Amino acid sequence: LEDGQLKLACDRPTELAEQLGMQLGLKLTIPEAMREGALRLLQAQGFVATNNGSGLHVTVSHSAKTIPIRTLLAADIEINDFELDNGFFDENA
C-alpha cells in the first residue's frame, strides 16, 4: 500500500494473477473407464479436482495449467480434449 493505493511488483502477468489469487478451471475430457483413476491421481498430487460427468474439472494457477495434463499423460491416462475456463478469484488466497 502506497499513498492509499495498492502497489504490486510483478515481472510477468502470471505473477500478478497469482498475487491476486486468480485461478483457472481446466476441463479435461477423459474416457469413463479412466476417469476415477485420473481423479484419484490428481487429488493425490494436491490438485482440487472433481468429476463433472464427462471428464474432470481441475483448479489450476495461471503458471501451472499444463501440470495436470502432463501428470495424466505420464500415467498413460488418455485425454480426449481440454478447455480452460475464464479466470476466477480464489477466496482462500
Backbone as numpy.savetxt, mean C-alpha at the origin, in Angstrom:
# Nx Ny Nz CAx CAy CAz Cx Cy Cz
6.71 24.57 12.63 5.85 25.74 12.63 6.75 26.96 12.63
6.51 27.86 11.69 7.32 29.07 11.57 6.41 30.25 11.22
6.42 31.27 12.05 5.56 32.44 11.83 4.10 32.05 11.63
3.64 31.09 12.41 2.26 30.66 12.33 1.91 29.79 11.14
2.93 29.38 10.36 2.69 28.53 9.20 3.47 27.23 9.34
2.87 26.18 8.86 3.51 24.87 8.90 4.58 24.80 7.82
5.79 24.46 8.20 6.90 24.34 7.25 7.42 22.91 7.30
7.48 22.26 6.15 8.02 20.91 6.06 9.20 20.93 5.11
10.26 20.26 5.49 11.44 20.14 4.62 11.41 18.78 3.95
11.31 18.79 2.61 11.23 17.54 1.86 12.08 17.67 0.60
12.78 16.60 0.29 13.57 16.57 -0.94 12.77 16.02 -2.11
11.78 15.17 -1.83 10.99 14.54 -2.89 9.51 14.61 -2.52
8.63 14.63 -3.51 7.19 14.65 -3.21 6.74 13.47 -2.35
7.37 12.31 -2.53 6.96 11.16 -1.71 7.25 11.39 -0.24
8.31 12.16 0.06 8.61 12.48 1.46 7.50 13.33 2.06
7.00 14.29 1.29 5.91 15.13 1.77 4.68 14.28 2.04
4.35 13.40 1.12 3.18 12.53 1.30 3.33 11.69 2.56
4.52 11.17 2.81 4.72 10.35 3.99 4.67 11.18 5.27
5.24 12.40 5.24 5.19 13.26 6.42 3.75 13.67 6.76
2.92 13.80 5.73 1.52 14.15 5.94 0.66 12.93 6.28
1.24 11.74 6.22 0.50 10.52 6.53 -0.36 10.03 5.39
-0.02 10.41 4.15 -0.81 9.97 3.00 -0.47 8.52 2.65
-1.49 7.77 2.32 -1.36 6.37 1.95 -2.07 6.15 0.62
-1.77 5.03 -0.01 -2.46 4.61 -1.23 -3.12 3.27 -0.99
-4.19 3.02 -1.72 -4.81 1.71 -1.71 -4.39 0.97 -2.97
-3.84 -0.20 -2.81 -3.41 -1.04 -3.92 -4.38 -2.20 -4.03
-5.09 -2.27 -5.17 -6.03 -3.38 -5.41 -5.32 -4.41 -6.28
-5.24 -5.63 -5.80 -4.58 -6.71 -6.52 -5.60 -7.77 -6.90
-5.70 -8.08 -8.18 -6.58 -9.15 -8.64 -5.76 -10.43 -8.66
-6.17 -11.38 -7.81 -5.43 -12.62 -7.59 -6.40 -13.79 -7.74
-5.97 -14.88 -8.39 -6.85 -16.04 -8.51 -7.37 -16.49 -7.14
-8.63 -16.90 -7.12 -9.28 -17.27 -5.86 -8.50 -18.34 -5.09
-7.94 -19.30 -5.78 -7.22 -20.38 -5.10 -5.96 -19.89 -4.39
-5.44 -18.75 -4.77 -4.20 -18.21 -4.18 -4.45 -17.06 -3.21
-5.68 -16.61 -3.16 -6.00 -15.39 -2.43 -5.73 -15.47 -0.93
-6.14 -16.55 -0.29 -5.97 -16.67 1.17 -4.49 -16.72 1.55
-3.71 -17.47 0.78 -2.26 -17.53 1.04 -1.59 -16.19 0.83
-2.03 -15.46 -0.20 -1.48 -14.13 -0.47 -1.81 -13.18 0.67
-3.04 -13.26 1.16 -3.46 -12.41 2.27 -2.62 -12.68 3.51
-2.45 -13.95 3.86 -1.65 -14.31 5.04 -0.21 -13.84 4.88
0.37 -14.00 3.69 1.75 -13.59 3.45 1.91 -12.09 3.64
1.03 -11.30 3.03 1.15 -9.86 3.15 0.95 -9.38 4.59
-0.01 -9.97 5.28 -0.23 -9.60 6.68 0.97 -9.99 7.54
1.58 -11.13 7.26 2.77 -11.55 8.01 3.95 -10.61 7.76
3.95 -9.95 6.60 5.01 -8.99 6.27 4.69 -7.59 6.82
3.57 -7.45 7.53 3.23 -6.19 8.18 2.31 -5.27 7.39
1.80 -5.74 6.26 0.88 -4.91 5.47 -0.53 -5.01 6.02
-1.28 -3.91 5.89 -2.71 -3.92 6.19 -3.37 -4.37 4.89
-3.87 -5.59 4.89 -4.45 -6.18 3.68 -5.77 -6.84 4.02
-6.72 -6.74 3.08 -8.03 -7.36 3.25 -8.45 -8.01 1.94
-9.31 -9.00 2.05 -9.89 -9.66 0.88 -11.09 -8.83 0.45
-11.10 -8.40 -0.82 -12.22 -7.57 -1.29 -13.17 -8.33 -2.21
-13.07 -9.64 -2.25 -13.98 -10.45 -3.05 -13.40 -10.90 -4.38
-12.69 -10.02 -5.06 -12.07 -10.39 -6.34 -10.55 -10.40 -6.24
-10.05 -10.04 -5.10 -8.61 -9.98 -4.89 -8.33 -9.41 -3.52
-7.26 -8.66 -3.42 -6.86 -8.08 -2.14 -6.76 -6.57 -2.25
-7.00 -5.90 -1.14 -6.78 -4.47 -1.02 -5.68 -4.29 0.01
-4.61 -3.59 -0.37 -3.46 -3.41 0.50 -3.19 -1.92 0.66
-2.99 -1.47 1.90 -2.64 -0.09 2.17 -1.12 0.04 2.10
-0.64 0.99 1.29 0.80 1.17 1.10 1.16 2.65 1.14
2.43 2.92 1.42 2.92 4.29 1.34 3.30 4.59 -0.11
3.47 5.85 -0.41 3.82 6.25 -1.77 5.16 5.67 -2.20
6.08 5.52 -1.27 7.41 5.03 -1.64 7.52 3.51 -1.63
6.47 2.81 -1.20 6.54 1.35 -1.09 5.43 0.64 -1.85
4.91 1.28 -2.89 3.74 0.70 -3.56 4.04 -0.57 -4.34
5.29 -0.84 -4.68 5.61 -2.07 -5.42 5.99 -3.23 -4.51
6.24 -2.97 -3.25 6.71 -4.03 -2.36 5.71 -5.18 -2.23
4.40 -4.93 -2.05 3.48 -6.07 -1.99 3.49 -6.92 -3.26
3.59 -6.27 -4.41 3.64 -6.99 -5.69 4.88 -7.86 -5.76
6.02 -7.29 -5.42 7.27 -8.06 -5.45 7.24 -9.20 -4.44
6.64 -8.97 -3.28 6.54 -10.01 -2.25 5.73 -11.20 -2.76
4.60 -10.92 -3.38 3.75 -12.00 -3.89 4.41 -12.74 -5.05
5.01 -12.01 -5.96 5.68 -12.66 -7.10 6.84 -13.54 -6.64
7.57 -13.10 -5.62 8.67 -13.90 -5.09 8.18 -15.21 -4.48
6.92 -15.22 -4.03 6.31 -16.43 -3.46 5.52 -17.21 -4.51
5.71 -16.88 -5.79 5.02 -17.54 -6.90 3.50 -17.42 -6.81
3.03 -16.29 -6.30 1.60 -16.01 -6.26 1.27 -15.13 -7.47
0.31 -15.57 -8.25 -0.04 -14.92 -9.50 -0.85 -13.64 -9.25
-0.50 -12.59 -9.96 -1.25 -11.33 -9.92 -1.76 -11.08 -11.33
-3.08 -11.09 -11.50 -3.66 -10.89 -12.82 -3.76 -9.43 -13.22
-3.91 -8.55 -12.23 -4.06 -7.13 -12.50 -3.84 -6.38 -11.20
-3.61 -5.07 -11.31 -3.52 -4.23 -10.12 -4.01 -2.84 -10.47
-4.37 -2.10 -9.43 -4.90 -0.75 -9.59 -4.55 0.04 -8.33
-4.20 1.30 -8.50 -3.94 2.18 -7.36 -5.13 3.09 -7.13
-5.58 3.15 -5.88 -6.62 4.10 -5.50 -5.97 5.46 -5.28
-6.78 6.49 -5.26 -6.28 7.81 -4.92 -5.73 7.80 -3.52
-4.83 8.72 -3.25 -4.23 8.80 -1.92 -5.25 9.21 -0.87
-4.99 8.83 0.37 -5.83 9.22 1.48 -4.94 9.43 2.69
-5.43 10.13 3.67 -4.65 10.39 4.88 -4.88 9.31 5.90
-3.80 8.83 6.46 -3.86 7.84 7.53 -4.12 8.59 8.82
-5.27 8.36 9.41 -5.64 9.07 10.65 -4.74 8.71 11.81
-4.00 7.60 11.72 -3.12 7.17 12.81 -1.71 7.70 12.67
-1.40 8.40 11.58 -0.04 8.90 11.35 0.23 10.14 12.17
